[in-house]
Amino acid sequence: MADTHEFFSTVLPERLTNNPSLVQEIGAIYVFDIDGAGQWTVDLTGEGTISEGSVDNAGCTVSAAKADFESMLDNPSSAMMLFMANKLKVSDVPLGLSLQKLLS
């Protein structure tokens, strides 16, 4: 099973390093508020950075319980099901749809 902390500290940084065009392609700031795990800011503007905590200028906030978020990491195609069940909340749906590129 995927681990939230490992995703933000290791997996996602590697994906951005291996595919730097994602930063330019998405070009937004996300805050992930994962209940039971913490908050992370993924800034896909400029260089593309990931940091613990949140910022006020995020274009999209993604909220979920830790178990649901980790389930989505294991199976990215489950994101829509979690969204429809109101277990995954996304403040900006078009930006939320861009997350599929980061998760797969």
Buried (B, 14 or more C-beta within 10 A) or exposed (E): EBBBEEBBEEBBBEBBEEEEEBBEEBBBBBBBBBEEBBBBBBBBBEEBBBEEEBEEEBBBBBBBBBBBBBBBBEEBEBBEEBBEEEBBEBBBEEBBBBBEBBBE
